[in-house]
Amino acid sequence: MRTVVLDTNVLLADPDTLLAFPDAEVLLPETVLGEIDKLKTSRVDPELRFRGREVSRILFDLSEKGNLLEGVDLPEGGRLRIAPLDSDMDMPEGLSTRNADDRILAVAHQACIRGCESLTLVTNDLNMLLKAQAFGLNVERREDASDGSWAKRYIVRPFQRYKIPITILAIAIAVFAGVVAFAVYSTNLIQPASTVSGVPDEFRDQLNTDNRALLDGLIELEANPNDFAAMKSVANAYYNLRDQTGNVAYAQRAITYYEGYLAEHPDDVLVRTDMAAMYFYSGATDRAIQEATKVLEIEPDHIGANYNLGIFYWRGRQDYEAAALQFTKVESLTRNGDAHTQLINQDAKASLGAVIQEAQDAGQPVSIPGGSI
């Protein structure tokens, strides 16, 4: 029987993932339980809180069948067990007990050391995926059953730079909610919030790196509304909050600051690519396509913009032909390179295959270089 280790984000995407591996022993790191428990009372998107409660409900039902620490049989087959981090075993080099993601990776690593066969870590966090691969762990993703447009989650940032994991940092978001309240008192989001500068250092120190960047950016804009570096920092922080919570309002706020920054730096392709993604998440597909196209006019081989344009055509317009051409180009651009580049290549191939299949199912077979598919 193979072993599957579940990350927090896959459960928040689909709580039924707990029951989705009838051929496996499912290990649920104890750290995941802690993150789920904190999320239930955090001031994050209500849908995430609901999913957190649903995970707890499923686990509570399973606990009636036996001891979760020892393992219980699952209704459709397989077995689930809560896996604590063994403090008697050394943490792998490069991992820290202070980081929740690292503790989850350590549980998977310890399970391998104990002889678990065919162990696979299931995560939708690209940062964790890369870390896991560095430790030689098998990794797979599980798509969000609540949203057919699964490819939306992988646009832009994985192909440009890593700022934060995609994993939900529930406790940090909860602490940060008070800071966000300062920023939304006005409909004009570029106007500085005078109360921000009065935030005590003791409170600021409780924020994670990304949330602190947002607070610092707001303070800089209070002192100088034309501080373009601060606009970019605030926009990036709102981008990350949208990734963490799925809240469209954060995307709209990010757009406001990105537009302010690009008014002075119109050729910054990374920022314009980010803004295109935020337009897409806001439902403005045409504008997203326009912004991605502007990036490609400056840098035709920009991988992120090419990939995103494929997503925009596919999920925003159902233009299968245009989407297939974009994913084909990305596949060509990423054939050689490091592990990160190869991961992008795999994503492009997967997206291309999905587009081809969806087009066939819709009676609209697409043609790509090399012939009709």
Contacts in CASP RR format, 6 or more apart in sequence:
PFRMAT RR
TARGET T0000
AUTHOR 0000-0000-0000
METHOD contacts of the structure
MODEL  1
MRTVVLDTNVLLADPDTLLAFPDAEVLLPETVLGEIDKLKTSRVDPELRF
RGREVSRILFDLSEKGNLLEGVDLPEGGRLRIAPLDSDMDMPEGLSTRNA
DDRILAVAHQACIRGCESLTLVTNDLNMLLKAQAFGLNVERREDASDGSW
AKRYIVRPFQRYKIPITILAIAIAVFAGVVAFAVYSTNLIQPASTVSGVP
DEFRDQLNTDNRALLDGLIELEANPNDFAAMKSVANAYYNLRDQTGNVAY
AQRAITYYEGYLAEHPDDVLVRTDMAAMYFYSGATDRAIQEATKVLEIEP
DHIGANYNLGIFYWRGRQDYEAAALQFTKVESLTRNGDAHTQLINQDAKA
SLGAVIQEAQDAGQPVSIPGGSI
1 23 0 8 1.000
1 24 0 8 1.000
1 25 0 8 1.000
1 78 0 8 1.000
1 79 0 8 1.000
1 117 0 8 1.000
2 23 0 8 1.000
2 24 0 8 1.000
2 25 0 8 1.000
2 117 0 8 1.000
2 118 0 8 1.000
2 119 0 8 1.000
2 120 0 8 1.000
3 24 0 8 1.000
3 25 0 8 1.000
3 27 0 8 1.000
3 111 0 8 1.000
3 116 0 8 1.000
3 117 0 8 1.000
3 118 0 8 1.000
3 119 0 8 1.000
3 120 0 8 1.000
4 21 0 8 1.000
4 24 0 8 1.000
4 25 0 8 1.000
4 26 0 8 1.000
4 27 0 8 1.000
4 119 0 8 1.000
4 120 0 8 1.000
4 121 0 8 1.000
4 122 0 8 1.000
5 26 0 8 1.000
5 27 0 8 1.000
5 28 0 8 1.000
5 29 0 8 1.000
5 83 0 8 1.000
5 104 0 8 1.000
5 107 0 8 1.000
5 108 0 8 1.000
5 111 0 8 1.000
5 119 0 8 1.000
5 120 0 8 1.000
5 121 0 8 1.000
5 122 0 8 1.000
6 17 0 8 1.000
6 18 0 8 1.000
6 26 0 8 1.000
6 27 0 8 1.000
6 28 0 8 1.000
6 29 0 8 1.000
6 32 0 8 1.000
6 122 0 8 1.000
7 32 0 8 1.000
7 101 0 8 1.000
7 104 0 8 1.000
7 121 0 8 1.000
7 122 0 8 1.000
7 123 0 8 1.000
7 124 0 8 1.000
7 125 0 8 1.000
7 128 0 8 1.000
7 167 0 8 1.000
8 31 0 8 1.000
8 32 0 8 1.000
8 35 0 8 1.000
8 36 0 8 1.000
8 100 0 8 1.000
8 104 0 8 1.000
8 167 0 8 1.000
8 168 0 8 1.000
9 123 0 8 1.000
9 124 0 8 1.000
9 125 0 8 1.000
9 166 0 8 1.000
9 167 0 8 1.000
9 168 0 8 1.000
10 17 0 8 1.000
10 122 0 8 1.000
10 123 0 8 1.000
10 124 0 8 1.000
10 141 0 8 1.000
10 142 0 8 1.000
11 17 0 8 1.000
11 18 0 8 1.000
11 32 0 8 1.000
11 36 0 8 1.000
11 51 0 8 1.000
11 52 0 8 1.000
11 55 0 8 1.000
12 36 0 8 1.000
12 39 0 8 1.000
12 48 0 8 1.000
12 51 0 8 1.000
12 52 0 8 1.000
12 55 0 8 1.000
12 168 0 8 1.000
13 51 0 8 1.000
13 124 0 8 1.000
13 142 0 8 1.000
13 143 0 8 1.000
13 144 0 8 1.000
13 145 0 8 1.000
13 146 0 8 1.000
14 20 0 8 1.000
14 142 0 8 1.000
14 143 0 8 1.000
14 144 0 8 1.000
14 145 0 8 1.000
14 146 0 8 1.000
15 51 0 8 1.000
15 52 0 8 1.000
15 54 0 8 1.000
15 55 0 8 1.000
15 58 0 8 1.000
16 58 0 8 1.000
16 145 0 8 1.000
17 122 0 8 1.000
17 142 0 8 1.000
18 26 0 8 1.000
18 28 0 8 1.000
18 55 0 8 1.000
18 58 0 8 1.000
18 59 0 8 1.000
18 62 0 8 1.000
18 74 0 8 1.000
18 80 0 8 1.000
19 58 0 8 1.000
19 74 0 8 1.000
19 75 0 8 1.000
19 76 0 8 1.000
20 142 0 8 1.000
21 78 0 8 1.000
22 74 0 8 1.000
22 76 0 8 1.000
22 77 0 8 1.000
22 78 0 8 1.000
23 77 0 8 1.000
23 78 0 8 1.000
24 78 0 8 1.000
24 79 0 8 1.000
25 78 0 8 1.000
25 79 0 8 1.000
25 80 0 8 1.000
25 81 0 8 1.000
25 116 0 8 1.000
26 74 0 8 1.000
26 78 0 8 1.000
26 79 0 8 1.000
26 80 0 8 1.000
26 81 0 8 1.000
27 81 0 8 1.000
27 83 0 8 1.000
27 107 0 8 1.000
27 108 0 8 1.000
27 111 0 8 1.000
27 116 0 8 1.000
28 59 0 8 1.000
28 80 0 8 1.000
28 81 0 8 1.000
28 82 0 8 1.000
28 83 0 8 1.000
29 82 0 8 1.000
29 83 0 8 1.000
29 84 0 8 1.000
29 85 0 8 1.000
29 103 0 8 1.000
29 104 0 8 1.000
29 107 0 8 1.000
29 108 0 8 1.000
30 82 0 8 1.000
30 83 0 8 1.000
30 84 0 8 1.000
30 85 0 8 1.000
30 107 0 8 1.000
31 85 0 8 1.000
31 100 0 8 1.000
31 103 0 8 1.000
31 104 0 8 1.000
31 107 0 8 1.000
32 104 0 8 1.000
33 59 0 8 1.000
33 82 0 8 1.000
35 100 0 8 1.000
35 168 0 8 1.000
35 170 0 8 1.000
35 171 0 8 1.000
36 52 0 8 1.000
36 55 0 8 1.000
36 56 0 8 1.000
37 56 0 8 1.000
38 170 0 8 1.000
38 171 0 8 1.000
38 174 0 8 1.000
39 48 0 8 1.000
39 49 0 8 1.000
39 52 0 8 1.000
39 168 0 8 1.000
39 170 0 8 1.000
40 49 0 8 1.000
40 52 0 8 1.000
40 53 0 8 1.000
40 56 0 8 1.000
41 49 0 8 1.000
41 174 0 8 1.000
42 49 0 8 1.000
42 170 0 8 1.000
42 171 0 8 1.000
42 173 0 8 1.000
42 174 0 8 1.000
42 177 0 8 1.000
43 173 0 8 1.000
43 174 0 8 1.000
43 177 0 8 1.000
43 178 0 8 1.000
44 168 0 8 1.000
44 170 0 8 1.000
44 173 0 8 1.000
44 174 0 8 1.000
44 177 0 8 1.000
44 244 0 8 1.000
44 245 0 8 1.000
45 245 0 8 1.000
45 246 0 8 1.000
45 247 0 8 1.000
48 168 0 8 1.000
48 170 0 8 1.000
48 245 0 8 1.000
48 246 0 8 1.000
59 68 0 8 1.000
62 68 0 8 1.000
62 72 0 8 1.000
62 74 0 8 1.000
62 80 0 8 1.000
63 72 0 8 1.000
65 72 0 8 1.000
65 73 0 8 1.000
66 72 0 8 1.000
68 80 0 8 1.000
68 81 0 8 1.000
68 82 0 8 1.000
69 81 0 8 1.000
69 82 0 8 1.000
69 84 0 8 1.000
70 81 0 8 1.000
71 79 0 8 1.000
71 80 0 8 1.000
71 81 0 8 1.000
71 82 0 8 1.000
72 79 0 8 1.000
72 80 0 8 1.000
72 81 0 8 1.000
73 79 0 8 1.000
74 80 0 8 1.000
83 107 0 8 1.000
83 111 0 8 1.000
84 107 0 8 1.000
85 97 0 8 1.000
85 103 0 8 1.000
85 106 0 8 1.000
85 107 0 8 1.000
85 110 0 8 1.000
86 110 0 8 1.000
89 110 0 8 1.000
89 113 0 8 1.000
91 97 0 8 1.000
91 102 0 8 1.000
91 106 0 8 1.000
92 105 0 8 1.000
92 106 0 8 1.000
92 109 0 8 1.000
92 135 0 8 1.000
94 102 0 8 1.000
95 102 0 8 1.000
95 103 0 8 1.000
95 105 0 8 1.000
95 106 0 8 1.000
95 109 0 8 1.000
96 102 0 8 1.000
97 103 0 8 1.000
97 106 0 8 1.000
100 167 0 8 1.000
100 169 0 8 1.000
101 125 0 8 1.000
101 127 0 8 1.000
101 128 0 8 1.000
101 131 0 8 1.000
101 165 0 8 1.000
101 167 0 8 1.000
102 131 0 8 1.000
104 121 0 8 1.000
104 128 0 8 1.000
105 121 0 8 1.000
105 128 0 8 1.000
105 131 0 8 1.000
105 132 0 8 1.000
105 135 0 8 1.000
105 137 0 8 1.000
108 119 0 8 1.000
108 121 0 8 1.000
108 132 0 8 1.000
108 137 0 8 1.000
109 135 0 8 1.000
109 137 0 8 1.000
111 119 0 8 1.000
112 119 0 8 1.000
112 137 0 8 1.000
118 138 0 8 1.000
119 137 0 8 1.000
119 138 0 8 1.000
120 137 0 8 1.000
120 138 0 8 1.000
120 139 0 8 1.000
120 140 0 8 1.000
121 128 0 8 1.000
121 129 0 8 1.000
121 132 0 8 1.000
121 137 0 8 1.000
121 138 0 8 1.000
121 139 0 8 1.000
121 140 0 8 1.000
122 139 0 8 1.000
122 140 0 8 1.000
122 141 0 8 1.000
122 142 0 8 1.000
123 129 0 8 1.000
123 132 0 8 1.000
123 139 0 8 1.000
123 141 0 8 1.000
123 167 0 8 1.000
124 141 0 8 1.000
124 142 0 8 1.000
124 143 0 8 1.000
124 144 0 8 1.000
124 153 0 8 1.000
124 166 0 8 1.000
125 165 0 8 1.000
125 166 0 8 1.000
125 167 0 8 1.000
126 154 0 8 1.000
126 158 0 8 1.000
126 162 0 8 1.000
126 165 0 8 1.000
126 166 0 8 1.000
126 343 0 8 1.000
127 162 0 8 1.000
127 164 0 8 1.000
127 165 0 8 1.000
127 166 0 8 1.000
127 167 0 8 1.000
128 165 0 8 1.000
128 167 0 8 1.000
129 139 0 8 1.000
129 141 0 8 1.000
129 343 0 8 1.000
130 339 0 8 1.000
130 340 0 8 1.000
130 343 0 8 1.000
132 139 0 8 1.000
133 139 0 8 1.000
133 339 0 8 1.000
143 150 0 8 1.000
144 150 0 8 1.000
144 153 0 8 1.000
149 315 0 8 1.000
151 311 0 8 1.000
151 314 0 8 1.000
151 315 0 8 1.000
151 351 0 8 1.000
151 354 0 8 1.000
152 280 0 8 1.000
152 281 0 8 1.000
152 311 0 8 1.000
152 315 0 8 1.000
153 166 0 8 1.000
154 347 0 8 1.000
155 277 0 8 1.000
155 280 0 8 1.000
155 304 0 8 1.000
155 307 0 8 1.000
155 308 0 8 1.000
155 311 0 8 1.000
156 273 0 8 1.000
156 274 0 8 1.000
156 276 0 8 1.000
156 277 0 8 1.000
156 304 0 8 1.000
156 308 0 8 1.000
157 163 0 8 1.000
157 239 0 8 1.000
157 243 0 8 1.000
157 274 0 8 1.000
158 343 0 8 1.000
158 344 0 8 1.000
158 347 0 8 1.000
159 303 0 8 1.000
159 304 0 8 1.000
159 307 0 8 1.000
159 344 0 8 1.000
160 270 0 8 1.000
160 273 0 8 1.000
160 274 0 8 1.000
160 304 0 8 1.000
161 270 0 8 1.000
163 210 0 8 1.000
163 236 0 8 1.000
163 240 0 8 1.000
164 208 0 8 1.000
164 209 0 8 1.000
164 210 0 8 1.000
164 240 0 8 1.000
164 243 0 8 1.000
164 244 0 8 1.000
166 243 0 8 1.000
166 244 0 8 1.000
168 244 0 8 1.000
168 245 0 8 1.000
169 208 0 8 1.000
169 244 0 8 1.000
172 207 0 8 1.000
172 208 0 8 1.000
172 211 0 8 1.000
173 211 0 8 1.000
173 241 0 8 1.000
173 244 0 8 1.000
173 245 0 8 1.000
175 206 0 8 1.000
175 207 0 8 1.000
175 211 0 8 1.000
176 207 0 8 1.000
176 208 0 8 1.000
176 211 0 8 1.000
176 214 0 8 1.000
179 196 0 8 1.000
179 199 0 8 1.000
179 207 0 8 1.000
179 211 0 8 1.000
179 214 0 8 1.000
179 215 0 8 1.000
180 241 0 8 1.000
182 193 0 8 1.000
182 195 0 8 1.000
182 196 0 8 1.000
182 199 0 8 1.000
182 218 0 8 1.000
183 189 0 8 1.000
183 193 0 8 1.000
183 196 0 8 1.000
183 214 0 8 1.000
183 218 0 8 1.000
183 253 0 8 1.000
185 193 0 8 1.000
186 193 0 8 1.000
189 253 0 8 1.000
189 256 0 8 1.000
189 257 0 8 1.000
190 221 0 8 1.000
190 225 0 8 1.000
190 231 0 8 1.000
190 256 0 8 1.000
190 257 0 8 1.000
190 260 0 8 1.000
191 225 0 8 1.000
192 218 0 8 1.000
192 221 0 8 1.000
192 222 0 8 1.000
192 223 0 8 1.000
192 225 0 8 1.000
193 218 0 8 1.000
193 222 0 8 1.000
194 222 0 8 1.000
196 215 0 8 1.000
196 218 0 8 1.000
196 219 0 8 1.000
196 222 0 8 1.000
197 219 0 8 1.000
197 222 0 8 1.000
197 223 0 8 1.000
199 215 0 8 1.000
204 212 0 8 1.000
204 215 0 8 1.000
207 215 0 8 1.000
210 237 0 8 1.000
210 240 0 8 1.000
210 241 0 8 1.000
211 237 0 8 1.000
213 233 0 8 1.000
213 236 0 8 1.000
213 237 0 8 1.000
214 233 0 8 1.000
214 234 0 8 1.000
214 237 0 8 1.000
214 238 0 8 1.000
214 241 0 8 1.000
216 230 0 8 1.000
216 233 0 8 1.000
217 227 0 8 1.000
217 230 0 8 1.000
217 233 0 8 1.000
217 234 0 8 1.000
217 237 0 8 1.000
218 230 0 8 1.000
218 234 0 8 1.000
220 227 0 8 1.000
220 229 0 8 1.000
220 230 0 8 1.000
220 233 0 8 1.000
221 227 0 8 1.000
221 230 0 8 1.000
221 231 0 8 1.000
221 234 0 8 1.000
224 230 0 8 1.000
228 260 0 8 1.000
228 261 0 8 1.000
228 264 0 8 1.000
228 265 0 8 1.000
231 257 0 8 1.000
231 258 0 8 1.000
231 260 0 8 1.000
231 261 0 8 1.000
232 257 0 8 1.000
232 258 0 8 1.000
232 261 0 8 1.000
232 271 0 8 1.000
234 257 0 8 1.000
235 254 0 8 1.000
235 255 0 8 1.000
235 256 0 8 1.000
235 257 0 8 1.000
235 258 0 8 1.000
235 261 0 8 1.000
235 271 0 8 1.000
235 274 0 8 1.000
235 275 0 8 1.000
236 254 0 8 1.000
236 274 0 8 1.000
238 250 0 8 1.000
238 251 0 8 1.000
238 253 0 8 1.000
238 254 0 8 1.000
238 257 0 8 1.000
239 250 0 8 1.000
239 251 0 8 1.000
239 254 0 8 1.000
239 274 0 8 1.000
239 277 0 8 1.000
239 278 0 8 1.000
241 247 0 8 1.000
241 250 0 8 1.000
242 248 0 8 1.000
242 250 0 8 1.000
242 251 0 8 1.000
242 254 0 8 1.000
242 278 0 8 1.000
242 281 0 8 1.000
246 281 0 8 1.000
248 281 0 8 1.000
248 282 0 8 1.000
248 283 0 8 1.000
251 278 0 8 1.000
251 279 0 8 1.000
251 281 0 8 1.000
251 282 0 8 1.000
252 278 0 8 1.000
252 282 0 8 1.000
254 274 0 8 1.000
254 275 0 8 1.000
254 278 0 8 1.000
255 275 0 8 1.000
255 278 0 8 1.000
255 279 0 8 1.000
255 282 0 8 1.000
258 271 0 8 1.000
258 272 0 8 1.000
258 274 0 8 1.000
258 275 0 8 1.000
258 278 0 8 1.000
259 275 0 8 1.000
261 268 0 8 1.000
261 271 0 8 1.000
262 268 0 8 1.000
262 271 0 8 1.000
262 272 0 8 1.000
262 275 0 8 1.000
265 271 0 8 1.000
266 272 0 8 1.000
267 298 0 8 1.000
269 295 0 8 1.000
269 298 0 8 1.000
269 299 0 8 1.000
269 302 0 8 1.000
269 305 0 8 1.000
272 291 0 8 1.000
272 294 0 8 1.000
272 295 0 8 1.000
273 291 0 8 1.000
273 292 0 8 1.000
273 295 0 8 1.000
273 302 0 8 1.000
273 304 0 8 1.000
273 305 0 8 1.000
273 308 0 8 1.000
275 291 0 8 1.000
276 287 0 8 1.000
276 288 0 8 1.000
276 289 0 8 1.000
276 291 0 8 1.000
276 292 0 8 1.000
276 295 0 8 1.000
276 305 0 8 1.000
276 308 0 8 1.000
276 312 0 8 1.000
277 288 0 8 1.000
277 308 0 8 1.000
279 285 0 8 1.000
279 287 0 8 1.000
279 288 0 8 1.000
279 291 0 8 1.000
280 288 0 8 1.000
280 308 0 8 1.000
280 311 0 8 1.000
280 312 0 8 1.000
280 316 0 8 1.000
285 312 0 8 1.000
285 316 0 8 1.000
285 317 0 8 1.000
288 308 0 8 1.000
288 312 0 8 1.000
289 309 0 8 1.000
289 312 0 8 1.000
289 313 0 8 1.000
289 317 0 8 1.000
292 305 0 8 1.000
292 308 0 8 1.000
292 309 0 8 1.000
292 312 0 8 1.000
293 309 0 8 1.000
295 302 0 8 1.000
295 305 0 8 1.000
296 302 0 8 1.000
296 305 0 8 1.000
296 306 0 8 1.000
296 309 0 8 1.000
299 305 0 8 1.000
301 333 0 8 1.000
303 330 0 8 1.000
303 333 0 8 1.000
303 334 0 8 1.000
303 344 0 8 1.000
304 330 0 8 1.000
306 326 0 8 1.000
306 329 0 8 1.000
306 330 0 8 1.000
306 333 0 8 1.000
307 326 0 8 1.000
307 327 0 8 1.000
307 330 0 8 1.000
307 344 0 8 1.000
307 347 0 8 1.000
307 348 0 8 1.000
307 351 0 8 1.000
309 326 0 8 1.000
310 322 0 8 1.000
310 323 0 8 1.000
310 326 0 8 1.000
310 327 0 8 1.000
310 351 0 8 1.000
311 323 0 8 1.000
311 351 0 8 1.000
313 319 0 8 1.000
313 320 0 8 1.000
313 322 0 8 1.000
313 323 0 8 1.000
313 326 0 8 1.000
314 320 0 8 1.000
314 323 0 8 1.000
314 351 0 8 1.000
314 355 0 8 1.000
314 358 0 8 1.000
318 362 0 8 1.000
320 355 0 8 1.000
320 356 0 8 1.000
320 358 0 8 1.000
320 359 0 8 1.000
320 362 0 8 1.000
320 364 0 8 1.000
320 366 0 8 1.000
321 359 0 8 1.000
321 366 0 8 1.000
321 367 0 8 1.000
323 351 0 8 1.000
323 355 0 8 1.000
324 352 0 8 1.000
324 355 0 8 1.000
324 356 0 8 1.000
324 359 0 8 1.000
324 366 0 8 1.000
324 368 0 8 1.000
324 373 0 8 1.000
325 368 0 8 1.000
325 369 0 8 1.000
327 348 0 8 1.000
327 349 0 8 1.000
327 351 0 8 1.000
327 352 0 8 1.000
327 353 0 8 1.000
327 355 0 8 1.000
328 348 0 8 1.000
328 352 0 8 1.000
328 368 0 8 1.000
328 369 0 8 1.000
330 344 0 8 1.000
330 345 0 8 1.000
330 348 0 8 1.000
331 345 0 8 1.000
331 348 0 8 1.000
331 349 0 8 1.000
331 352 0 8 1.000
334 341 0 8 1.000
334 342 0 8 1.000
334 344 0 8 1.000
334 345 0 8 1.000
334 348 0 8 1.000
335 345 0 8 1.000
352 368 0 8 1.000
355 366 0 8 1.000
356 365 0 8 1.000
356 366 0 8 1.000
356 373 0 8 1.000
359 365 0 8 1.000
359 366 0 8 1.000
365 372 0 8 1.000
365 373 0 8 1.000
366 372 0 8 1.000
366 373 0 8 1.000
367 373 0 8 1.000
END
